[in-house]
Amino acid sequence: MFNYSTISEESAVSLVMPIRQESYASGDLMGIFAMNRPEGYLRYIIEERLKRLGAPSEMFLLYLAGSNQIGRLTYTLAGQPLSGVNGEQLTTLLRSPSTALFPHLLDRYALGSGISGLQPKTLVPLIPSSPLDIHTSLPLATVIVKAEGLDFPCIVRNEYLCLLVAKTAGLDVPDFWLSDDGLLLIMSRFDRRADGTAIGFEDMAVLTGRNSARKYEGSYEMIAKAVTIFAGEDSVRQNYRLFERVALSCKLRDGDAHLKNFGMVYDHPLAARKLAPVYDVVCTDIYPELDFACKVQQSVFLVINEVGTVPSYLIQPNLQL
């Protein structure tokens, strides 16, 4: 059960949970709060660290992550300030041997990382580049650090090359780096402004009323409809960007392009919304146990007719739909 107090409409927690007097009820943790629920290796690490206390509850996991969540929401006990943390230098992340560095990062930051996904990853604050910035009241910039896992060899270099393809093709991509030993992918957060302050982000699982367990349901047509609803007057241009993103996954044989790997960003719920930059894109064709994540229906592409000519590289005959 979730209730609002008397607050402005700009303070709504989610695009699908506008301010109202009626309570919101759900049998599970509501989508926007469950969006960053740790999964896979990160969830295992957290549960191992806390096993003497018993299995952590969903609310306790939110409390642990505090302000270190993807998106604009933060969590703390009433009357308590958000906890602060030290950071790492980007050069350290890129140049240190990953076999020793990543366990250190997990030990230091895993408990406070509000990020979903099965690949080993954690959120890491960066030390400001200028010593003069260290004592300001602005939050530290943070990056997402992903590591190689045993299940999918070379996945870090795989994702780096796929992001490089997206960037070269002119798609909107966050800054990203590959460690010197090729075992860590570091990506800047597109849910943060340059000064480190948060903006809103909601993935398509949240926006279509599904939880993480149902992230492989639906179709890209359904995502296009959600973009049309939430992008409003800018829906044609944002659906054009969606077309490019889906075409990229087709060309790269990305079989993990599920609902949680698409989303929308905004400054606040009443502001303009746009499709999030490209993230979590890999070629899964080299991993035979994976298959294409969502169904592609023709109508997802018909929205492009309102824009004009589709670039030729998006409609080549060998595009596998």
Backbone torsions as a table, in degrees:
resi	resn	phi	psi	omega
1	MET	NA	133.7	179.7
2	PHE	-134.4	133.9	179.4
3	ASN	-131.0	146.1	173.1
4	TYR	-92.2	146.8	166.0
5	SER	-88.2	-168.6	179.7
6	THR	-81.1	100.7	-179.6
7	ILE	-138.2	169.4	-179.6
8	SER	-76.4	159.3	-179.9
9	GLU	-64.8	-25.0	177.9
10	GLU	-67.8	-14.3	-177.6
11	SER	-97.5	8.8	177.0
12	ALA	-57.0	143.5	-175.7
13	VAL	-76.1	-21.5	-175.0
14	SER	-154.4	154.3	175.4
15	LEU	-64.5	-26.1	-179.4
16	VAL	-97.9	6.1	176.8
17	MET	-131.4	67.3	-179.8
18	PRO	-65.1	164.0	179.8
19	ILE	-62.8	130.5	175.8
20	ARG	-160.1	162.1	178.9
21	GLN	-79.1	-31.2	-179.4
22	GLU	-67.7	142.1	179.2
23	SER	-70.4	151.8	169.5
24	TYR	-97.9	130.5	-177.9
25	ALA	-126.3	144.2	179.1
26	SER	-155.4	148.7	177.1
27	GLY	-78.2	-11.4	-179.9
28	ASP	-130.7	172.9	174.4
29	LEU	-59.4	130.4	-174.4
30	MET	-63.1	152.0	-169.8
31	GLY	-49.5	-48.2	-176.2
32	ILE	-66.8	-30.2	178.8
33	PHE	-82.0	-27.8	-179.4
34	ALA	-90.1	-6.8	-173.2
35	MET	-55.8	-38.8	-176.8
36	ASN	-102.0	17.8	179.6
37	ARG	-55.2	123.5	-179.1
38	PRO	-59.5	141.6	-179.9
39	GLU	-129.6	171.7	169.9
40	GLY	52.1	-130.1	-173.5
41	TYR	-63.9	-41.4	-179.9
42	LEU	-62.8	-41.9	178.2
43	ARG	-63.3	-39.6	178.3
44	TYR	-61.3	-45.4	-179.6
45	ILE	-61.1	-45.1	-179.3
46	ILE	-62.1	-45.9	-178.5
47	GLU	-66.3	-35.2	176.5
48	GLU	-63.7	-41.0	-179.2
49	ARG	-67.4	-28.8	-174.1
50	LEU	-107.6	9.3	-170.9
51	LYS	-63.9	-24.4	177.1
52	ARG	-70.4	-18.8	178.5
53	LEU	-96.8	-2.4	-175.5
54	GLY	93.4	173.1	-179.0
55	ALA	-63.7	129.0	-178.5
56	PRO	-69.1	139.1	176.9
57	SER	-77.0	163.7	178.8
58	GLU	-61.2	-40.8	-179.2
59	MET	-66.6	-35.3	178.9
60	PHE	-68.9	-35.6	176.8
61	LEU	-64.6	-37.9	176.1
62	LEU	-63.2	-43.1	179.6
63	TYR	-62.1	-41.6	-179.5
64	LEU	-62.0	-41.8	-177.8
65	ALA	-71.5	-29.4	176.5
66	GLY	55.6	-114.7	179.4
67	SER	-94.6	-3.7	-175.6
68	ASN	-91.2	57.4	-179.6
69	GLN	-115.9	155.3	170.0
70	ILE	-75.0	126.7	-177.2
71	GLY	107.2	-167.1	-170.7
72	ARG	-101.3	-3.7	-177.4
73	LEU	-84.4	143.8	173.6
74	THR	-130.1	159.5	-175.0
75	TYR	-136.5	133.3	175.5
76	THR	-158.7	163.4	174.7
77	LEU	-72.7	146.5	-179.0
78	ALA	-55.0	130.1	177.0
79	GLY	84.9	-3.6	179.6
80	GLN	-107.1	139.6	177.3
81	PRO	-74.8	159.1	173.8
82	LEU	-69.1	139.4	-178.6
83	SER	-75.9	146.4	177.5
84	GLY	-103.8	160.1	179.8
85	VAL	-136.8	159.7	171.9
86	ASN	-78.5	-179.6	-178.0
87	GLY	-135.0	-176.0	179.1
88	GLU	-121.1	159.2	174.7
89	GLN	-89.6	140.8	-179.6
90	LEU	-60.1	-38.9	179.4
91	THR	-62.4	-33.5	177.1
92	THR	-65.6	-42.6	179.7
93	LEU	-63.4	-34.8	-175.6
94	LEU	-83.8	-31.4	-169.6
95	ARG	-105.8	-18.1	-178.3
96	SER	-75.9	149.2	174.4
97	PRO	-59.2	123.5	-171.2
98	SER	-67.8	-29.3	-178.5
99	THR	-62.2	-29.1	176.5
100	ALA	-95.5	-33.8	-174.6
101	LEU	-71.2	-45.3	-173.4
102	PHE	-65.1	-41.7	173.3
103	PRO	-57.8	-36.8	176.2
104	HIS	-62.8	-43.4	-179.8
105	LEU	-64.9	-41.0	177.4
106	LEU	-63.4	-43.7	-179.2
107	ASP	-61.5	-35.0	-174.5
108	ARG	-89.0	-32.7	-169.0
109	TYR	-125.0	-10.2	-173.1
110	ALA	-60.8	-43.8	-176.1
111	LEU	-61.8	-25.7	-177.9
112	GLY	-108.7	27.5	-178.9
113	SER	-107.4	113.0	176.1
114	GLY	-96.7	83.8	-177.5
115	ILE	-148.6	136.7	-178.3
116	SER	-95.3	178.3	179.5
117	GLY	112.5	148.1	-174.4
118	LEU	-85.4	-24.0	-178.7
119	GLN	-68.4	143.2	175.7
120	PRO	-56.9	121.9	-176.9
121	LYS	-159.5	162.5	174.3
122	THR	-157.1	159.0	174.6
123	LEU	-92.0	132.4	-175.0
124	VAL	-129.0	123.1	174.9
125	PRO	-71.9	145.5	177.6
126	LEU	-103.7	138.8	173.3
127	ILE	-69.0	132.1	179.9
128	PRO	-53.9	144.3	-177.5
129	SER	-67.2	-28.9	179.4
130	SER	-105.9	131.4	177.6
131	PRO	-58.1	-24.2	-178.8
132	LEU	-70.9	-18.9	-177.3
133	ASP	-86.9	-12.1	-171.6
134	ILE	-63.9	-34.1	-173.9
135	HIS	-99.0	10.6	176.9
136	THR	-76.8	168.0	179.9
137	SER	-87.0	-2.1	-179.5
138	LEU	-71.8	147.2	177.9
139	PRO	-68.2	152.8	176.4
140	LEU	-68.5	142.4	170.7
141	ALA	-66.0	147.6	178.9
142	THR	-129.7	155.2	177.3
143	VAL	-126.3	159.5	173.2
144	ILE	-96.6	126.1	179.5
145	VAL	-113.3	120.9	179.2
146	LYS	-113.0	144.9	-177.5
147	ALA	-123.2	163.6	173.4
148	GLU	-63.4	142.9	173.1
149	GLY	-117.6	164.6	-179.3
150	LEU	-72.9	-28.0	-174.5
151	ASP	-70.9	-38.0	-174.1
152	PHE	-128.8	88.7	-177.5
153	PRO	-61.7	145.7	177.3
154	CYS	65.6	16.4	-175.1
155	ILE	-67.3	-28.7	178.4
156	VAL	-65.8	-49.1	177.9
157	ARG	-66.8	-34.4	175.5
158	ASN	-57.0	-52.3	-178.5
159	GLU	-66.1	-38.6	178.8
160	TYR	-58.8	-45.3	-179.2
161	LEU	-67.5	-37.1	178.7
162	CYS	-66.6	-39.9	176.1
163	LEU	-65.5	-35.6	178.0
164	LEU	-65.2	-39.1	175.2
165	VAL	-61.3	-47.0	-179.9
166	ALA	-60.5	-43.7	-179.6
167	LYS	-65.0	-43.1	180.0
168	THR	-64.2	-33.1	179.5
169	ALA	-77.2	-4.2	177.2
170	GLY	91.1	9.6	177.9
171	LEU	-77.4	157.8	-179.8
172	ASP	-76.0	116.3	-176.4
173	VAL	-134.0	135.6	174.5
174	PRO	-64.1	163.6	173.0
175	ASP	-62.5	142.6	-179.8
176	PHE	-149.5	154.9	-177.2
177	TRP	-142.8	151.6	173.8
178	LEU	-110.8	133.0	179.7
179	SER	-64.3	159.7	-176.2
180	ASP	-59.0	-32.9	179.9
181	ASP	-90.5	2.6	175.4
182	GLY	73.2	15.3	-174.9
183	LEU	-109.7	-6.1	177.7
184	LEU	-128.2	136.3	170.8
185	LEU	-109.4	125.9	179.1
186	ILE	-113.2	127.8	-177.8
187	MET	-130.3	133.7	175.0
188	SER	-70.0	159.1	-176.1
189	ARG	-93.5	125.9	178.4
190	PHE	-82.3	-2.7	176.3
191	ASP	-97.3	20.1	177.5
192	ARG	-132.3	141.3	172.5
193	ARG	-76.9	174.9	-178.2
194	ALA	-61.0	-29.2	-179.8
195	ASP	-86.9	5.5	176.8
196	GLY	92.0	-7.7	179.4
197	THR	-75.7	153.8	-169.9
198	ALA	-86.7	149.8	166.5
199	ILE	-122.4	167.7	-177.5
200	GLY	-75.9	143.5	172.2
201	PHE	-144.5	134.3	174.0
202	GLU	-138.6	129.1	-179.9
203	ASP	-80.7	170.8	-174.5
204	MET	-71.9	-18.8	172.6
205	ALA	-65.2	-44.7	177.3
206	VAL	-64.0	-47.1	-173.7
207	LEU	-71.5	-17.1	176.7
208	THR	-108.9	11.7	174.1
209	GLY	73.4	32.4	-180.0
210	ARG	-121.0	152.7	175.9
211	ASN	-94.8	178.6	-175.7
212	SER	-61.8	-32.3	-179.9
213	ALA	-65.6	-18.7	-178.2
214	ARG	-110.6	23.6	-174.7
215	LYS	-69.1	-18.5	178.9
216	TYR	-93.7	5.0	178.6
217	GLU	-83.9	165.0	173.0
218	GLY	86.6	-164.2	-176.1
219	SER	-145.9	168.5	175.2
220	TYR	-69.7	-24.9	172.0
221	GLU	-60.5	-42.4	178.6
222	MET	-63.3	-40.3	177.5
223	ILE	-63.5	-41.7	179.3
224	ALA	-61.3	-38.7	177.7
225	LYS	-65.0	-39.5	177.8
226	ALA	-65.1	-41.2	177.1
227	VAL	-61.2	-41.9	179.2
228	THR	-60.7	-41.1	-178.7
229	ILE	-68.6	-48.2	-170.5
230	PHE	-87.7	-20.9	178.6
231	ALA	-85.5	-16.4	175.7
232	GLY	60.4	-125.8	-175.7
233	GLU	-64.0	-20.9	-179.0
234	ASP	-97.2	15.8	-171.7
235	SER	-65.3	-35.0	-179.1
236	VAL	-63.3	-48.7	179.9
237	ARG	-64.4	-39.2	179.9
238	GLN	-70.1	-34.0	175.2
239	ASN	-70.3	-30.7	172.8
240	TYR	-60.7	-44.3	177.7
241	ARG	-63.8	-36.9	176.5
242	LEU	-62.9	-42.4	177.1
243	PHE	-56.0	-46.5	-179.9
244	GLU	-61.9	-39.3	-179.2
245	ARG	-66.4	-42.5	178.8
246	VAL	-67.7	-41.7	177.9
247	ALA	-60.9	-38.3	176.9
248	LEU	-59.6	-45.5	179.5
249	SER	-63.6	-37.5	178.1
250	CYS	-64.9	-46.3	-177.8
251	LYS	-67.0	-34.0	-178.1
252	LEU	-90.0	0.0	-177.8
253	ARG	58.7	49.1	-178.6
254	ASP	-88.1	101.0	-177.7
255	GLY	-89.0	8.1	-179.5
256	ASP	-118.3	26.4	-178.9
257	ALA	-83.9	69.2	-176.2
258	HIS	-93.0	-174.9	-173.0
259	LEU	-61.4	-31.3	-177.1
260	LYS	-80.5	-8.3	178.5
261	ASN	-98.3	13.3	169.5
262	PHE	-130.7	147.8	178.9
263	GLY	-167.2	-179.6	179.4
264	MET	-127.7	147.7	179.1
265	VAL	-120.6	154.5	-178.7
266	TYR	-164.4	158.0	178.6
267	ASP	-74.5	-43.8	174.9
268	HIS	-155.4	164.7	-171.6
269	PRO	-56.5	-24.4	-179.9
270	LEU	-93.3	-5.5	-178.6
271	ALA	-84.6	173.9	177.8
272	ALA	-62.7	146.3	178.6
273	ARG	-117.0	144.3	176.8
274	LYS	-142.0	161.6	179.6
275	LEU	-65.3	138.3	179.1
276	ALA	-66.7	155.1	174.8
277	PRO	-59.3	168.0	179.2
278	VAL	-67.3	132.3	175.4
279	TYR	-151.6	162.3	178.0
280	ASP	48.7	54.5	177.2
281	VAL	-116.8	124.8	-179.9
282	VAL	-140.7	156.6	170.7
283	CYS	-84.0	110.7	-179.2
284	THR	-96.4	1.4	-178.7
285	ASP	-63.9	-22.3	179.6
286	ILE	-84.5	-5.0	177.0
287	TYR	-113.8	96.8	-169.9
288	PRO	-63.1	-17.8	-178.8
289	GLU	-78.5	-10.5	179.8
290	LEU	-101.0	149.8	179.6
291	ASP	-136.0	173.0	-176.7
292	PHE	-62.8	136.1	-166.2
293	ALA	-76.5	-47.4	-175.7
294	CYS	-123.3	157.1	177.4
295	LYS	-76.8	143.5	176.0
296	VAL	-107.4	120.8	177.7
297	GLN	-113.1	149.1	-172.6
298	GLN	-56.7	-36.0	-173.3
299	SER	-66.0	-18.4	177.2
300	VAL	-65.3	-26.1	-178.9
301	PHE	-93.2	-16.5	-176.5
302	LEU	-67.0	-23.8	178.8
303	VAL	-60.9	-22.1	-178.4
304	ILE	-68.8	-24.2	-179.7
305	ASN	-57.9	-28.1	-179.4
306	GLU	-75.7	-15.9	-177.2
307	VAL	-91.4	-41.5	-177.3
308	GLY	136.1	-148.2	-175.4
309	THR	-69.6	134.4	176.3
310	VAL	-86.2	134.7	178.5
311	PRO	-54.0	140.1	-174.0
312	SER	-61.0	-31.1	-177.6
313	TYR	-68.6	-13.2	179.5
314	LEU	-91.3	-11.6	-173.7
315	ILE	-128.1	28.8	177.4
316	GLN	-64.9	148.5	-175.9
317	PRO	-58.3	-29.2	-177.3
318	ASN	-84.2	6.9	178.1
319	LEU	-67.5	119.5	-175.8
320	GLN	-88.3	113.6	178.5
321	LEU	-111.0	NA	NA
